[in-house]
Structures are given as C-alpha cells and as structure tokens.
Amino acid sequence: MIWISSEQGCWVIFAKLWFWERVCMSDTLEKGDIADRLLADEPALLSSLDFGPLVAQGSGAGPSLLIGDPSEISLMRSARNSFLDHRMAHLAKPGDVVLVRKRDPRFEIYLKDFRGLDGITFLEADTASADPVAKQAFTSEPLLKKLADVAKQHGGLTITSYLTTGTIWHLAQCIAARAGCVVHVNGPAPRISARVNDKLWFAQLVKAVIGTCAVPPTMSAFGPKAAAAQILHLSKHGEQVIVKVPDSAGSAGNIRLDRDTLATLTAAQVEALLMDRLHSTGWDDSYPILVGVWDSHVTCSPSVQLWIPLNGEGAPEAHGVFEQRVFGAAAAFVGATRSTLPEEVQDILVTQALQISHVLQRLGYYGRCSFDAVLCAGDPVSIHWIECNGRWSGVSIPLAILNSLDTEHVSEGMMIIQEKIPGGPIETAQAIRALRGLLYRGKPFEGGSILLSPPGNADASSANVLSFAGTQCEVALLGQKVLDALRGIALTHPVRQGS
C-alpha cells in the first residue's frame, strides 16, 4: 500500500484507501464480489434514490424535459457562456421541452427546417445567473410553473439531462410535488453519478476489475506538500507527471509537468508552481487531487460508448469504439471518428469496458456512459483506462443523432468536430448560409453535416458539428470543407474590441 500523508487528518479517507487495496489484492475476484464489497463499504450507492413516491428512475409517461447544461461539472463554470447545452435539443421529439441557459431563435429554426424537429418548446433560464439551469428551474416560480403544467397536462414527465446530479433529482421532486404526478429521471442516482465521474475512484475500480496494469500509476494527494512530494518522486524515476482535478471533465484541470523542469526545482518550488497552475483553472482547493504518470508513446486515444440499463432489465451494451482527437499538452478533446484500430484490439477494449460496466450496473448506475483509454506502443500494446464519462458526451450525443436519422443504411464514415475557431464571431445564420450545400436535409442515402450547437458564444466561436458519409475518406473531406467554411467566416469578421 502507498502511504499518503494527510494534511487534513482524514481517517475516513485512509480507511477507504485500505478498502480499495483489499479489493484490488485479488485478481480473481468475481465481478459480483467486487460490487458486493463496494456496496458494503458505501450502501448509499443504492440508497440515494429516496426522493419520494412521485419520483422514479427511468422513462415514464408524458413528454421529456431535456437539459444540456454542463456547468455542474467541476471547473466548467465557464460553460454558462457556451451554447453547447443546445446539443441535447437534437434528442427531442414533438411535445418535448428543452431548457437552455440562453435561447438562439435562429438555431431553433434550423432544427425545424433542416432536422425536422418540430413541436418542441424551448425555455430559457436567467442568463445573468451563474446557478445551474436545473437549480433555476425549481427556484424560479415562472419556470417551475411551466414545467409542472406540462407534467400535469400529460400525466407525467421524464427528465433527461446531460449530467444527472442531485440537483436534477431535486428538480424532479419539485415538479412532481407541484403537478401531483410521477416524474421520472432518465439517469443514475446522485451518489453513483458522482463516483463514476471521479477519476481516482474510477482508477481504483478498473484495477479491481481488470488488474493493476490496466491504469497508469496513480496516487491520491490530500494536500499541497504531499502532492509536491509525489510529483518529485515520479519525476526522479524518469516519468512525465500529470496532476488532475479528479471530478473535472476531460482536460479541464489537467496540469502536465515536464521532468526536466522538475529536476531544477525544490519541493517548495514545485508546491508553489502546482498551486499557481491549479488555481488558474478555477480549482477551489478541494482534495484529494490525482498525481500520476503521463503515458508516453501514446498511439491512440479510444473511447468505448456504452448504454447501461437498469439492473435486471438487460446487460450493458457497447455502442462502438471511437478514436478521440486531442490537442495540446493537456490533451483537450477536439473531436472523434469511428475507430480504425485492428478488430482484435477493439474486441479487447469492448470486453474490458463491458466487464467494468457490469460492476457499475450492480452498483446502481443507469444511463449513457463512456470510458476513455490510451494505447501505448509496445509488444503487446498496453491499454490504460483513464476516465469514465458518467453522462452524455461529445460522442454519445452525435451517435444517438446518427442512429435516429431516417436513413436506410449505416454511415460508416463519421466525424465529430468540436474545435475553437480563431477570429471574429460567427452568427448561426452565417454558419447556415456558409454550410448550406453541406448540411444534412433528411434525404435517404445521403450524408451531410449537422450543426450540433450554435457556433458563437461569449468567449469565442467554435465548430461543433457531426459529419457523416459512406466512407471515412469521404467524411474526412466533408469535415475539412466544414472547417474551411467556418474559418472563412471568422477571418472575414474581425474580433470585436475588448473581446
């Protein structure tokens, strides 16, 4: 066991570390045994669903309320300046309600004219408030009344949220109490949702299910001095070091530290450097933080997309392997394509992902989920699982869109683009005009591109697009045309002064 000094005297945390080590000691534990031990240690994983008789898990009668706000993810408060919450609108059906932070009327017209999404009600939260839109929905009397009226009129409502948190469950409770009918939450319970989205917890789970070699060396640090000591220890063994805020998403909160730089620093200097860089991300001094080895010689960053039904209603399903496109030292997500890895490698990825998923299902997880990994060059190739996205994602939403299209064949070529566009602001109407010949219009046997969200936001313009075609070569050309068109708009519209 790696003994980690606690600067907060958290004996409970030490006990949990001991428990995880006990779980991981045997590589022969059955998946049911792992789940049973975890539930014995944390019964609240299954018992955090008590929101009253009018709140249920799953899908029920009536329309859906779709909420795409990602701002409850750690370090994602800037999401309130983004239009990414509009992505969930693509999952709406006639009669459904979409709650966004700020409406974009032109994008709503695009959804109707190009996507055929009609009969949808869009509601807007208070754009001046930093609160998650789900919280605003139960603290704002006008919003709560509108949602309760919809539920009462149809005898029920199902909330489908990008990320399912305790806030979402409380919203369901408030709507149900006002409407007097059952409201369903189409996602996991709050406790297991928080656990799966914690990189430290997920790493320990993977070690217990797959084995200690299935994750890169990973440690928990409960204070700045402990973190600095661990960083220097790893760097002196010739490793690149990564520090992560465990409950952040993707690359947010990732601090990559070069071993050559670390070799010139004292422990106090490493501590000061780390604190400065973490605070620059918006980190709020919450512990533990993750200190680990940054894998070198990475050849691919695959993700496995999954659907995990309610326990007893079927086995977890793998919906495909995708290769993520990442950029920069922190490995920021900028898109994805269908995987071209050898079939035997994809089979291993899917098999291991399903093994992990079966345990999560036993622990009460329900809903969309994806696991991110890296492949490192070697003989054999090593697979390291990095994190779990216990929510909808930048891949699962487009995949669900593609699967819902009225096409009579499978589009083998698929590309997801999520890149910032340098230059001036791009309005939705401008993007539609520039992409008109490239946008999908619902014709059978045709590919095309779909705007997943409006391109503009308060910080910068972005391309958030799903492109699909008959082959991967065709979709690569289509995706490049989309990027070229959007970049052309941004270059012809200079950046506003002060932006």
Secondary structure, 3 states (H helix, E strand, C coil): CCCCCCCCCCHHHHHHHHHHHHHHCCCCCCHHHHHHHHHHHCCHHHHCCCCCCCEEECCCCCCEEEECCCCCCECCHHHHHCCHHHHHHHHCCCCCEEEECCCCHHHHHHHHHCCCCCCCEEEECCCCCCCCHHHHHHHCHHHHHHHHHHHHHHCCEEEEECCCCHHHHHHHHHHHHHHCCCEEECCCCHHHHHHHCCHHHHHHHHHHHCCHHHCCCEEEECCHHHHHHHHHHHHHCCCCEEEECCCECCCCCEEEECHHHHCCCCHHHHHHHHHHHHHHCCCCCCCCEEEEECCCCEEECEEEEEEECCCCCCCCEEEEEEEEEEECCCCEEEEEEECCCCHHHHHHHHHHHHHHHHHHHHCCCCEEEEEEEEEECCCCCEEEEEEEECCCCCCHHHHHHHHHCCCCCCCCEEEEEEEEECCCCCCHHHHHHHHCCCECCCCCCCCEEEECCCCCCCCCEEEEEEEEECCHHHHHHHHHHHHHHHHHHHHHCCCCCCC
